[in-house]
């Protein structure tokens, strides 16, 4: 298993490439994926909607890259209804391949056994929060961050709808604040592209784009283009 811990803690922005379909995952060459991103997200809910079953490893050709596994619930952007018990079994099936696991803050009670499993396996997990209708206020973001840290997450991820430059400013200001542990922020929607670069340059640890043909969140960049934009931004700051 590939350890992500040193990269999470060194503060350098990483690009996460997320597959929007099982076909895209199966036929993605390792060399091409490596050129586009630092971390590969495997969306188990998306794979499940394409017929994937626990025990199958369609990501085996990408084993040389760190893999982030996510079984997203429907209310936070998942593509289908998946009972907590099914999601728990999904995580059990993949944890030995995982460099990182994503568990929503809203699912911590239902997936407490998954958190314990990650802890027992020494696999870091991130606590995620998604808001598709508006940008949370800064006080709410702070409370969510504190919940994530208190639950033992390795980092906190927030993705929220950005409808104005002011929303991006709020998200960027939150990213720049002193949190005491790693934080990832990103916008969704029409202004998502600019928000993701600005948040990355402000210190967002994980920055998501898509691999293949289909975005996995509203307004996502292709992962390779996002990586180039962040690199150019960092070069401009130096």
SEDOLUM-443511 format. One line per 10 residues: number of its first residue (from 1); their letters; for each residue x, y, z of N, C-alpha, C. Coordinates in steps of 0.02 Angstrom, whole numbers, padded with zeros to 5 digits. Example, Ala and Ser with C-alpha at 12.3 -4.5 7.8 and 13.67 -1.06 7.14 Angstrom:
2
1) as) 00660/-00284/00390/00615/-00225/00390/00660/-00165/00390 | 00642/-00112/00354/00684/-00053/00357/00645/00002/00394
END
This chain:
238
1) xxxxxxxxxx) 00042/-00060/00000/00000/00000/00000/00044/00062/00000 | 00024/00111/-00038/00061/00174/-00046/00042/00221/00011 | 00093/00247/00047/00079/00293/00102/00075/00365/00078 | 00019/00398/00094/00010/00468/00075/00028/00515/00132 | 00038/00489/00191/00046/00532/00250/00100/00586/00242 | 00160/00569/00216/00210/00622/00209/00188/00678/00163 | 00149/00661/00111/00128/00711/00062/00072/00755/00090 | 00029/00725/00131/-00026/00763/00162/00002/00815/00209 | 00055/00798/00244/00080/00843/00296/00132/00893/00272 | 00157/00887/00210/00210/00933/00189/00183/00998/00159
11) xxxxxxxxxx) 00116/01002/00149/00085/01064/00128/00084/01077/00054 | 00114/01033/00013/00115/01044/-00059/00048/01022/-00089 | 00016/01064/-00131/-00049/01044/-00159/-00043/00984/-00206 | -00085/00935/-00195/-00088/00875/-00236/-00151/00877/-00279 | -00146/00850/-00339/-00204/00844/-00383/-00231/00773/-00379 | -00296/00768/-00366/-00331/00704/-00363/-00370/00696/-00429 | -00357/00641/-00463/-00394/00626/-00524/-00448/00575/-00509 | -00510/00591/-00527/-00568/00550/-00510/-00600/00522/-00573 | -00612/00457/-00574/-00643/00425/-00632/-00719/00428/-00628 | -00750/00447/-00684/-00823/00453/-00687/-00858/00391/-00712
21) xxxxxxxxxx) -00820/00340/-00732/-00852/00279/-00755/-00804/00220/-00748 | -00831/00160/-00746/-00790/00100/-00742/-00750/00092/-00806 | -00779/00108/-00864/-00743/00103/-00927/-00682/00147/-00929 | -00690/00210/-00906/-00633/00255/-00904/-00577/00228/-00860 | -00596/00198/-00804/-00546/00169/-00759/-00510/00110/-00791 | -00548/00066/-00822/-00519/00005/-00850/-00468/00019/-00905 | -00481/00071/-00944/-00440/00082/-01003/-00393/00142/-00996 | -00382/00165/-00935/-00336/00221/-00923/-00265/00195/-00916 | -00219/00214/-00960/-00149/00192/-00954/-00116/00223/-00893 | -00077/00184/-00858/-00042/00208/-00799/-00001/00271/-00814
31) xxxxxxxxxx) 00035/00270/-00870/00078/00327/-00886/00038/00391/-00895 | -00020/00386/-00926/-00062/00444/-00938/-00091/00470/-00872 | -00114/00425/-00830/-00142/00444/-00765/-00088/00477/-00722 | -00028/00449/-00722/00027/00477/-00683/00044/00548/-00706 | 00038/00562/-00770/00052/00629/-00796/-00001/00680/-00776 | -00061/00656/-00759/-00117/00701/-00745/-00128/00717/-00671 | -00107/00671/-00627/-00125/00681/-00557/-00075/00648/-00510 | -00081/00663/-00446/-00039/00635/-00394/-00073/00579/-00357 | -00139/00582/-00353/-00180/00534/-00316/-00238/00514/-00361 | -00258/00451/-00360/-00315/00428/-00399/-00373/00414/-00353
41) xxxxxxxxxx) -00430/00447/-00366/-00490/00432/-00327/-00530/00378/-00363 | -00548/00326/-00327/-00591/00273/-00351/-00659/00282/-00318 | -00708/00305/-00357/-00776/00316/-00331/-00814/00250/-00333 | -00819/00217/-00277/-00851/00151/-00274/-00925/00155/-00290 | -00957/00211/-00273/-01028/00217/-00290/-01038/00219/-00366 | -00992/00254/-00401/-00995/00256/-00474/-00982/00187/-00503 | -00931/00153/-00478/-00916/00086/-00503/-00974/00038/-00491 | -01005/00045/-00432/-01062/00002/-00416/-01119/00013/-00466 | -01130/00075/-00485/-01183/00090/-00534/-01168/00061/-00602 | -01104/00044/-00614/-01082/00014/-00677/-01076/-00063/-00673
51) xxxxxxxxxx) -01094/-00091/-00616/-01094/-00163/-00609/-01038/-00193/-00569 | -00995/-00150/-00539/-00940/-00175/-00499/-00965/-00213/-00437 | -00928/-00266/-00419/-00943/-00304/-00359/-00882/-00307/-00314 | -00893/-00309/-00248/-00837/-00316/-00201/-00796/-00378/-00220 | -00730/-00370/-00216/-00685/-00424/-00235/-00652/-00412/-00302 | -00684/-00373/-00345/-00655/-00355/-00409/-00607/-00296/-00400 | -00552/-00296/-00438/-00502/-00243/-00431/-00486/-00212/-00499 | -00532/-00175/-00527/-00520/-00144/-00593/-00467/-00090/-00592 | -00443/-00072/-00533/-00390/-00022/-00526/-00321/-00054/-00519 | -00315/-00119/-00527/-00252/-00153/-00513/-00194/-00127/-00555
61) xxxxxxxxxx) -00208/-00103/-00616/-00154/-00077/-00659/-00128/-00009/-00635 | -00161/00021/-00585/-00141/00085/-00558/-00111/00079/-00488 | -00093/00018/-00469/-00068/00005/-00401/-00006/00044/-00383 | 00031/00069/-00432/00092/00106/-00417/00077/00178/-00396 | 00014/00198/-00400/-00007/00265/-00379/-00047/00261/-00315 | -00046/00313/-00273/-00088/00312/-00213/-00162/00315/-00231 | -00201/00272/-00201/-00272/00266/-00217/-00314/00291/-00158 | -00362/00334/-00174/-00411/00361/-00127/-00478/00329/-00143 | -00507/00295/-00094/-00571/00261/-00106/-00628/00300/-00073 | -00681/00309/-00112/-00740/00346/-00090/-00802/00307/-00108
71) xxxxxxxxxx) -00846/00296/-00060/-00913/00268/-00073/-00963/00321/-00052 | -00976/00366/-00098/-01013/00427/-00083/-01087/00412/-00071 | -01115/00442/-00019/-01187/00435/-00007/-01225/00482/-00055 | -01287/00465/-00068/-01327/00502/-00118/-01335/00576/-00099 | -01347/00590/-00035/-01360/00658/-00014/-01300/00704/-00022 | -01240/00675/-00029/-01180/00716/-00037/-01146/00705/-00104 | -01187/00687/-00154/-01162/00683/-00222/-01153/00614/-00251 | -01172/00562/-00213/-01167/00494/-00240/-01216/00484/-00297 | -01200/00437/-00341/-01240/00427/-00402/-01298/00379/-00391 | -01301/00347/-00332/-01356/00300/-00319/-01366/00293/-00244
81) xxxxxxxxxx) -01424/00268/-00225/-01437/00255/-00154/-01400/00192/-00133 | -01357/00200/-00082/-01320/00144/-00055/-01329/00143/00020 | -01360/00091/00048/-01367/00086/00120/-01299/00087/00154 | -01297/00111/00215/-01234/00116/00251/-01199/00048/00257 | -01238/-00005/00266/-01208/-00072/00272/-01172/-00091/00207 | -01201/-00074/00150/-01168/-00090/00086/-01104/-00050/00078 | -01106/00013/00096/-01046/00055/00092/-00992/00029/00139 | -01012/00007/00198/-00964/-00022/00246/-00930/-00083/00215 | -00968/-00126/00182/-00939/-00186/00152/-00892/-00167/00094 | -00910/-00114/00058/-00866/-00090/00004/-00798/-00069/00031
91) xxxxxxxxxx) -00800/-00030/00084/-00737/-00008/00114/-00696/-00067/00140 | -00729/-00115/00170/-00693/-00174/00195/-00658/-00210/00138 | -00689/-00210/00079/-00661/-00246/00022/-00600/-00211/-00009 | -00592/-00146/00004/-00539/-00109/-00031/-00486/-00079/00016 | -00496/-00083/00080/-00452/-00047/00127/-00379/-00067/00119 | -00366/-00129/00101/-00296/-00151/00094/-00262/-00120/00033 | -00301/-00093/-00013/-00273/-00059/-00071/-00270/00016/-00062 | -00296/00041/-00007/-00306/00113/00001/-00247/00149/00032 | -00230/00206/00001/-00184/00253/00033/-00223/00303/00075 | -00288/00310/00059/-00331/00358/00094/-00403/00338/00082
101) xxxxxxxxxx) -00446/00350/00131/-00517/00334/00126/-00557/00398/00142 | -00610/00409/00104/-00654/00467/00113/-00718/00445/00148 | -00733/00476/00205/-00796/00463/00241/-00828/00530/00256 | -00891/00539/00236/-00925/00602/00249/-00936/00613/00324 | -00931/00676/00344/-00947/00692/00414/-01017/00668/00432 | -01063/00674/00385/-01132/00655/00400/-01141/00580/00407 | -01091/00541/00386/-01095/00468/00389/-01054/00437/00446 | -01023/00479/00487/-00978/00451/00538/-01013/00404/00586 | -01074/00419/00604/-01111/00374/00650/-01125/00308/00617 | -01148/00310/00554/-01164/00248/00517/-01102/00207/00500
111) xxxxxxxxxx) -01045/00241/00491/-00985/00207/00469/-00930/00208/00522 | -00951/00206/00585/-00902/00206/00639/-00856/00144/00635 | -00883/00088/00611/-00841/00028/00604/-00789/00038/00549 | -00806/00077/00498/-00758/00091/00444/-00701/00134/00471 | -00718/00183/00512/-00666/00224/00543/-00620/00181/00585 | -00648/00136/00625/-00606/00092/00666/-00563/00047/00623 | -00591/00023/00567/-00553/-00020/00522/-00492/00017/00494 | -00504/00079/00473/-00448/00120/00447/-00395/00130/00500 | -00417/00144/00560/-00369/00154/00615/-00329/00091/00628 | -00363/00034/00628/-00328/-00030/00641/-00279/-00048/00586
121) xxxxxxxxxx) -00295/-00026/00525/-00252/-00041/00467/-00201/00014/00455 | -00202/00067/00496/-00157/00124/00487/-00167/00158/00419 | -00230/00160/00397/-00247/00194/00335/-00278/00262/00354 | -00248/00317/00334/-00278/00382/00350/-00345/00391/00315 | -00390/00428/00348/-00455/00442/00317/-00469/00516/00321 | -00504/00540/00270/-00523/00610/00269/-00597/00617/00283 | -00615/00669/00319/-00685/00685/00332/-00708/00737/00281 | -00760/00721/00244/-00782/00766/00190/-00851/00795/00204 | -00862/00853/00174/-00926/00888/00179/-00941/00920/00111 | -01002/00911/00087/-01023/00938/00022/-01088/00977/00030
131) xxxxxxxxxx) -01089/01035/-00002/-01149/01078/00000/-01162/01101/-00071 | -01219/01081/-00099/-01234/01093/-00170/-01279/01153/-00183 | -01304/01184/-00129/-01352/01239/-00140/-01323/01308/-00123 | -01270/01311/-00084/-01244/01376/-00062/-01175/01367/-00030 | -01143/01423/-00016/-01080/01423/00021/-01094/01429/00096 | -01070/01383/00137/-01080/01390/00209/-01045/01453/00236 | -01070/01479/00291/-01037/01535/00323/-00972/01511/00355 | -00927/01558/00368/-00861/01539/00394/-00866/01504/00462 | -00914/01527/00504/-00922/01494/00569/-00943/01422/00562 | -00985/01407/00512/-01006/01338/00501/-00947/01296/00477
141) xxxxxxxxxx) -00906/01324/00434/-00847/01288/00410/-00799/01271/00467 | -00791/01319/00512/-00748/01307/00570/-00776/01251/00614 | -00841/01251/00625/-00872/01198/00665/-00864/01130/00632 | -00872/01127/00566/-00864/01065/00530/-00791/01040/00534 | -00745/01087/00526/-00674/01070/00532/-00659/01040/00601 | -00686/01071/00652/-00674/01047/00720/-00704/00977/00731 | -00762/00964/00700/-00791/00897/00704/-00745/00846/00671 | -00717/00864/00613/-00673/00818/00578/-00611/00803/00619 | -00581/00855/00646/-00520/00846/00685/-00535/00806/00749 | -00590/00821/00781/-00609/00786/00842/-00623/00712/00831
151) xxxxxxxxxx) -00646/00695/00770/-00662/00625/00754/-00600/00585/00735 | -00543/00619/00727/-00481/00584/00712/-00463/00582/00639 | -00496/00623/00597/-00481/00623/00526/-00410/00649/00514 | -00379/00625/00460/-00312/00649/00441/-00316/00717/00408 | -00373/00732/00379/-00384/00798/00349/-00458/00809/00339 | -00476/00872/00327/-00545/00892/00316/-00552/00919/00245 | -00603/00895/00209/-00617/00918/00141/-00686/00949/00139 | -00691/01009/00109/-00756/01040/00098/-00762/01060/00025 | -00818/01042/-00005/-00835/01062/-00073/-00904/01094/-00070 | -00909/01156/-00094/-00973/01192/-00089/-00986/01232/-00152
161) xxxxxxxxxx) -01049/01248/-00164/-01068/01286/-00223/-01044/01358/-00216 | -01009/01382/-00267/-00987/01452/-00267/-01028/01490/-00320 | -01062/01543/-00297/-01104/01581/-00342/-01079/01651/-00355 | -01024/01670/-00323/-00998/01738/-00331/-00925/01740/-00312 | -00891/01795/-00330/-00822/01804/-00309/-00817/01806/-00233 | -00869/01833/-00200/-00869/01835/-00127/-00868/01765/-00096 | -00903/01718/-00128/-00902/01649/-00104/-00832/01620/-00109 | -00798/01635/-00165/-00730/01609/-00173/-00684/01641/-00121 | -00693/01706/-00110/-00653/01741/-00059/-00661/01707/00009 | -00724/01691/00026/-00737/01659/00091/-00702/01592/00096
171) xxxxxxxxxx) -00707/01553/00042/-00675/01487/00042/-00599/01493/00045 | -00572/01541/00008/-00500/01551/00009/-00476/01575/00077 | -00513/01621/00108/-00495/01645/00175/-00496/01588/00226 | -00546/01545/00220/-00549/01487/00265/-00488/01442/00254 | -00470/01432/00191/-00412/01390/00176/-00349/01418/00206 | -00341/01484/00203/-00279/01516/00227/-00274/01518/00304 | -00330/01507/00338/-00330/01510/00411/-00286/01455/00441 | -00266/01463/00502/-00226/01413/00537/-00273/01360/00566 | -00267/01298/00542/-00315/01246/00561/-00287/01194/00609 | -00221/01187/00610/-00192/01137/00653/-00187/01068/00622
181) xxxxxxxxxx) -00218/01059/00565/-00211/00997/00526/-00231/01012/00454 | -00217/00967/00406/-00228/00983/00336/-00301/00993/00317 | -00313/01039/00272/-00380/01056/00248/-00379/01061/00171 | -00432/01036/00140/-00441/01043/00068/-00507/01079/00055 | -00505/01130/00012/-00565/01168/-00005/-00571/01173/-00080 | -00634/01175/-00104/-00646/01182/-00176/-00718/01202/-00187 | -00728/01240/-00242/-00795/01259/-00260/-00825/01213/-00312 | -00891/01216/-00317/-00928/01180/-00369/-00972/01230/-00406 | -00991/01212/-00467/-01035/01255/-00506/-00997/01296/-00557 | -01029/01350/-00585/-01000/01388/-00639/-00932/01420/-00623
191) xxxxxxxxxx) -00921/01437/-00561/-00858/01468/-00541/-00809/01419/-00510 | -00823/01355/-00517/-00782/01303/-00485/-00710/01306/-00509 | -00700/01316/-00574/-00632/01311/-00602/-00585/01360/-00569 | -00604/01424/-00567/-00560/01474/-00537/-00553/01462/-00462 | -00606/01439/-00429/-00602/01428/-00357/-00552/01373/-00341 | -00548/01322/-00383/-00504/01266/-00367/-00431/01285/-00374 | -00415/01327/-00420/-00346/01350/-00426/-00330/01397/-00368 | -00374/01444/-00354/-00362/01491/-00299/-00354/01455/-00232 | -00397/01406/-00220/-00392/01369/-00157/-00328/01328/-00153 | -00308/01299/-00210/-00245/01261/-00210/-00186/01306/-00194
201) xxxxxxxxxx) -00186/01366/-00224/-00131/01412/-00211/-00133/01440/-00140 | -00192/01436/-00109/-00199/01458/-00039/-00181/01403/00010 | -00166/01342/-00016/-00143/01289/00029/-00186/01226/00030 | -00238/01222/-00012/-00279/01161/-00014/-00236/01101/-00030 | -00240/01049/00011/-00196/00991/00004/-00217/00947/-00054 | -00281/00930/-00058/-00307/00887/-00112/-00352/00929/-00157 | -00339/00926/-00222/-00375/00968/-00270/-00399/00924/-00327 | -00465/00919/-00335/-00494/00867/-00375/-00509/00889/-00447 | -00490/00846/-00494/-00509/00851/-00564/-00533/00783/-00587 | -00554/00778/-00650/-00579/00714/-00673/-00532/00682/-00724
211) xxxxxxxxxx) -00533/00616/-00725/-00497/00575/-00773/-00548/00541/-00819 | -00532/00538/-00883/-00579/00507/-00929/-00625/00559/-00960 | -00688/00542/-00968/-00735/00583/-01006/-00787/00621/-00965 | -00794/00604/-00901/-00850/00632/-00863/-00828/00661/-00797 | -00846/00725/-00782/-00833/00753/-00716/-00871/00714/-00662 | -00845/00714/-00602/-00880/00682/-00546/-00909/00733/-00497 | -00903/00798/-00513/-00933/00852/-00474/-00944/00911/-00521 | -00993/00954/-00506/-01008/01010/-00551/-00950/01059/-00558 | -00928/01070/-00620/-00877/01120/-00633/-00805/01095/-00627 | -00795/01030/-00622/-00726/01003/-00615/-00685/01016/-00678
221) xxxxxxxxxx) -00621/01030/-00667/-00572/01031/-00722/-00554/00959/-00741 | -00531/00947/-00803/-00493/00887/-00816/-00430/00888/-00772 | -00412/00832/-00743/-00358/00831/-00694/-00293/00858/-00721 | -00276/00840/-00783/-00213/00864/-00811/-00211/00939/-00819 | -00267/00969/-00840/-00270/01041/-00846/-00266/01076/-00778 | -00299/01047/-00729/-00295/01075/-00661/-00224/01073/-00636 | -00190/01018/-00647/-00120/01013/-00625/-00077/01067/-00658 | -00087/01078/-00722/-00048/01129/-00757/-00064/01199/-00730 | -00128/01212/-00717/-00148/01278/-00692/-00118/01291/-00623 | -00119/01241/-00580/-00090/01249/-00514/-00014/01259/-00519
231) xxxxxxxx) 00018/01220/-00561/00090/01227/-00571/00108/01297/-00595 | 00069/01322/-00645/00082/01389/-00671/00072/01441/-00617 | 00021/01432/-00575/00008/01478/-00521/00064/01479/-00470 | 00089/01420/-00453/00144/01416/-00405/00208/01447/-00434 | 00219/01437/-00498/00277/01468/-00530/00272/01543/-00529 | 00211/01569/-00539/00200/01641/-00539/00211/01672/-00471 | 00200/01632/-00417/00208/01658/-00349/00281/01657/-00328 | 00322/01616/-00361/00392/01608/-00339/00437/01663/-00366
END
